Amino acid sequence: MSVKSDRAKRSGTERRAFPVQLEVRAKAGASNVSTVEGYASVTEEPFEMWDWLGPYSEVVRTGAFGKTLAENPQVQLLLNHGGLAMAYTKAGSLRLSEDATGLHMEADVSTKRSDVGDMLAALEEGSVDEMSFAFRVTRQQWSPDYDQRDILEVDLHRGDVSVVNFGANPATSVGAVRAADFDRLDETDARALYERLHRRFQPAGAEPATMSLYQAQAVLLGL
């Protein structure tokens, strides 16, 4: 039977999405280049997470990005965490910093590219209003009851910041439960989670159908 302390065993790459207000402007002195600026993450703002044991609170603490940024991580600006990079820290076209609000992002993108043009148009008309970032937690602290997780330090190297349609929302299980979490569940907990997923994704009025455990895991991973 899983216990809440199992939450502290989570490892691997994680993603978090936040509503944002990104500013798009033409880059001074450069033709066919626009600058996108905003925040990929906010700090000191608790938000609800959800895993196989239920809800808990998570806070990215101020200073969580300091060490990784000092190490000049290789980070790319992507669209929906995929496709060709639109900006890159190694090339100098993506610049990251941390301030009192959170992880600040400034990216120079080429308007000659069709994918960039589509992204900029969506941002300017307000059709897209979320950003997500991929990271690994290197230092954390849990409350004694394991109902609050403080993220104290992260590693951004070879991760990304992404403009997303709908991110892996912290309030959904997809944002918190990954393959390693699924594999750690004992038979009772795995079966309970499987049945919850089956009920959730069964179309209204449809005849009962069977969802395999492989399909359940794929749902958790957002595949």
Buried (B, 14 or more C-beta within 10 A) or exposed (E): EBEBEBBEEBEEEBBBBBEBEBEBEEEEEEEEBBBBBBBBBBBEEEBEBBBBBEEBBBBBBBEBBEBBBEEEBBBBBBBBBEEEBBBBBEEEBBBBEBEEEBBBBBBBBBBEBEEBBEBBEBBEEEEBBBBBBBBBBEEBEBEEEBBBBBBBBBBBBEBBBBBBEEBBBBEBBBBBBBEEBBEBBEEEBBEEBBEEBBEEEEEEEEEEEEBEEEBBBEBBEEE
